[in-house]
Amino acid sequence: MPDSSRSTFVVFAFLAFVSKETAQADPLFDPTTFYLSDSEPKATLRIFNNEDFPIQWTANLVRWRSDEEGNDNLQQTDEIAIEPSLIELLPHAGGALEIEATKNLQDDVEGTYRVIMTSSEIRNGQVAVTYSYSLPIFIRPKVLIERRPNLSLRTMPGELRLTVHNDSNVHEFVDSVNVEGYSFAGLKIFNVDQSGMYILPQSDRTYTLAVSEQDCAKMSGIAWKIELRNKDVLSEDHPVSMTCRIGSPETGFKKAGSVARAVPKPD
């Protein structure tokens, strides 16, 4: 019979969001992002146990894509290997895992993978917690083609859909998205923020903003600002004419979506 007195929780995190200050103060994985190529097919993942008890970690390698709804699609792969795939760390001790591409993977477009690190159960009274971290692995393209992302806006009843287009053959990372709505008199009627995420090579990511019926009736335009991890800022002011949705109670972002698409090769 299962033990109903004990609960197990899984905590999942993308380490793209670990700050430099946190990583330096209490490191768990180092590095947290990997770049491989045919000339440099190997990398070392250092892992640390800062607890007072031993912890086991299991490593699993997956190929990383995005589906039409913007959810990450992770599939098992043997194109990259990691050894050992299971490691036990003593209290306040560290270890190392070796990551290696099993064949030449460089192509015209950056390859995208992840290593999923899952801990053994960590018990705290009647609660057991399992931690799972996802660390990105990128395969550099044969030739780097960087293009500044561009933006487009679509309106739907009660919604604004802001799309960031990544035409580069390498990923982009959006740190934050900010949208301000203005009235016909030029007064600010809302200001909303959304944390960003990776935009994979030659993909689009759409941020959908639901606009309340009250704000929609007052709004004549918006100003948006998108901050990229490379410190570049994309910003535009845009007049807006849209159909309001009756009963829409609150202005705020919905889940972002990402769609892979074909991009013509440069001449």
C-alpha positions, 0 to 999 in steps of 0.5 A, spaced: 500 500 500 502 506 498 504 511 504 499 516 504 502 520 510 508 522 505 507 527 499 513 527 494 514 534 490 518 535 484 521 542 483 523 543 476 527 549 473 530 552 467 537 554 469 537 560 464 534 564 470 540 563 475 543 570 477 550 570 477 550 573 484 546 566 486 551 562 482 557 565 485 554 565 492 551 557 492 553 554 486 550 547 484 552 546 477 557 550 473 557 552 467 549 552 466 550 553 459 554 549 454 556 550 447 559 544 443 562 544 436 565 539 431 572 541 433 570 542 441 565 536 442 566 535 449 564 539 455 565 538 463 559 539 468 561 540 475 556 539 480 556 540 487 552 538 494 552 544 499 547 540 503 549 536 510 547 529 507 549 525 500 545 526 494 544 522 488 543 526 481 541 522 474 543 525 468 538 525 462 540 528 455 534 530 450 533 534 444 530 540 444 524 543 440 518 548 440 511 545 438 506 550 435 503 552 442 510 554 444 511 548 449 518 545 449 518 538 446 524 534 449 525 527 446 530 522 448 537 522 444 543 519 443 547 524 439 550 527 445 552 522 451 554 524 458 558 520 463 557 518 468 549 518 468 548 517 475 553 520 480 552 520 488 555 526 492 557 526 499 555 532 503 559 538 501 563 535 496 563 535 488 563 531 482 564 532 474 560 529 468 563 529 461 558 531 456 560 529 449 557 529 442 557 522 439 558 524 432 559 531 428 553 535 429 554 542 426 549 544 421 547 550 418 542 552 424 544 551 431 543 545 434 539 545 441 539 540 446 538 539 454 541 535 459 536 534 465 539 533 472 534 530 477 536 529 484 534 523 489 528 524 494 530 529 499 526 528 505 523 534 510 519 531 515 513 528 511 515 531 505 520 528 500 522 533 494 525 531 488 529 537 484 529 537 476 534 542 473 534 543 465 541 546 462 541 548 455 546 545 450 547 548 443 551 546 437 554 552 434 552 553 426 557 552 421 557 559 419 554 564 424 548 568 421 545 574 426 540 578 425 536 583 429 529 580 431 523 584 429 516 585 431 509 584 429 502 586 432 496 582 431 489 584 434 484 579 436 477 581 440 480 583 447 487 581 445 494 583 443 498 578 440 506 581 439 510 576 436 518 576 436 521 573 430 528 570 430 531 570 423 538 568 426 541 561 425 542 561 433 537 562 439 535 569 442 533 570 449 528 575 451 529 577 458 523 581 459 517 584 455 513 590 457 507 593 454 503 600 456 497 602 454 494 609 452 488 613 452 485 617 447 488 623 451 495 620 452 494 618 459 497 611 461 491 606 462 495 600 464 503 597 464 504 590 464 510 586 464 512 578 462 518 575 463 522 572 457 524 566 455 529 562 449 527 563 442 530 558 438 533 559 431 529 561 426 522 561 430 517 566 432 515 567 439 508 570 441 506 574 447 499 574 448 496 580 452 489 579 454 486 586 455 480 588 460 473 590 457 474 597 461 481 598 458 480 596 451 474 601 451 479 607 453 485 604 449 488 608 443 495 605 442 500 601 446 508 602 447 512 596 447 519 594 450 523 588 449 529 587 452 534 581 450 539 578 454 545 581 449 542 588 452 539 590 445 532 593 446 526 593 441 521 598 442 515 601 438 509 605 439 503 603 435 496 605 434 491 600 436 484 599 434 481 593 436 474 589 438 473 589 446 471 582 449 465 583 453 466 581 460 474 580 460 475 582 467 483 583 467 489 586 463 495 581 463 499 576 459 497 569 457 502 564 456 507 565 450 507 561 444 513 559 439 512 556 432 518 554 428 518 556 421 522 556 415 527 562 413 530 563 406 537 562 406 541 569 404 543 570 397 
